[in-house]
Amino acid sequence: MKDSNSSLDYGEQLVMRYRASGMTRKDFAARSGISVSTLDYYVRRERKASLPVAFAPSRLLPVALVASEEAASQAYPSEQPQS
């Protein structure tokens, strides 16, 4: 029975061998006896694991919107000072 660490090691080793091979995904997968989608899964998992938490794809960041004076005057013409 395999534990979860052995499958992680397999994926890590597979991605390292793929990157060092210089082969295309299709050629490397065929030579390794796996499907391209399996190789892609391990490559994505390694890429995701290597991202810092601050850059995780699912993280949302707050954004403050500031209108320019011209845009504000066009949006609210009645609030312009009388000249």
C-alpha positions as CSV (number, residue, x, y, z in Angstrom):
1,M,0.0,0.0,0.0
2,K,1.4,3.4,-1.0
3,D,1.2,6.4,1.3
4,S,0.5,9.9,0.1
5,N,4.2,10.8,0.2
6,S,5.2,8.2,-2.3
7,S,2.7,9.6,-4.9
8,L,4.0,13.1,-4.2
9,D,7.5,11.9,-4.7
10,Y,6.5,10.2,-8.0
11,G,4.9,13.5,-9.3
12,E,7.9,15.6,-8.3
13,Q,10.3,13.2,-9.9
14,L,8.2,12.9,-13.0
15,V,8.1,16.7,-13.5
16,M,11.9,17.0,-12.8
17,R,12.6,14.4,-15.4
18,Y,10.2,16.0,-17.9
19,R,11.8,19.4,-17.5
20,A,15.3,18.0,-17.8
21,S,14.5,15.9,-20.9
22,G,13.9,18.8,-23.3
23,M,11.2,16.6,-24.9
24,T,7.7,17.7,-25.9
25,R,4.9,16.8,-23.5
26,K,3.5,14.2,-25.9
27,D,6.9,12.5,-26.5
28,F,7.8,12.5,-22.8
29,A,4.4,11.1,-21.8
30,A,4.6,8.3,-24.4
31,R,8.1,7.4,-23.4
32,S,7.1,7.3,-19.7
33,G,4.0,5.2,-20.3
34,I,1.6,7.9,-19.1
35,S,-1.0,10.1,-20.7
36,V,-0.3,13.7,-21.5
37,S,-3.2,14.7,-19.2
38,T,-1.4,12.9,-16.3
39,L,1.8,14.7,-17.0
40,D,-0.1,18.0,-17.2
41,Y,-1.7,17.3,-13.8
42,Y,1.6,16.8,-12.1
43,V,3.1,19.9,-13.8
44,R,0.2,22.0,-12.7
45,R,0.4,20.7,-9.2
46,E,4.1,21.5,-9.0
47,R,3.6,25.0,-10.4
48,K,0.7,25.6,-7.9
49,A,2.7,24.3,-5.0
50,S,5.7,26.6,-5.9
51,L,3.6,29.8,-5.9
52,P,3.8,31.9,-2.8
53,V,0.4,32.2,-1.0
54,A,0.2,35.9,-1.9
55,F,0.1,34.9,-5.6
56,A,-2.3,32.0,-5.4
57,P,-4.7,32.1,-8.4
58,S,-7.8,32.1,-6.2
59,R,-6.8,35.0,-4.0
60,L,-8.8,38.2,-4.4
61,L,-7.2,41.6,-3.7
62,P,-9.1,44.8,-2.7
63,V,-9.1,47.6,-5.3
64,A,-9.9,51.2,-4.7
65,L,-11.4,53.1,-7.6
66,V,-10.7,56.9,-7.8
67,A,-12.5,59.0,-10.4
68,S,-10.7,61.8,-12.2
69,E,-12.0,65.3,-11.9
70,E,-13.2,65.2,-15.5
71,A,-15.1,61.9,-15.1
72,A,-16.6,63.2,-11.8
73,S,-17.9,66.4,-13.4
74,Q,-19.4,64.4,-16.3
75,A,-21.1,62.0,-13.9
76,Y,-22.4,64.7,-11.5
77,P,-22.9,67.9,-13.5
78,S,-25.3,69.5,-11.0
79,E,-22.6,69.4,-8.3
80,Q,-20.1,71.6,-10.2
81,P,-19.4,75.0,-8.7
82,Q,-21.1,77.9,-10.4
83,S,-18.7,80.3,-12.2
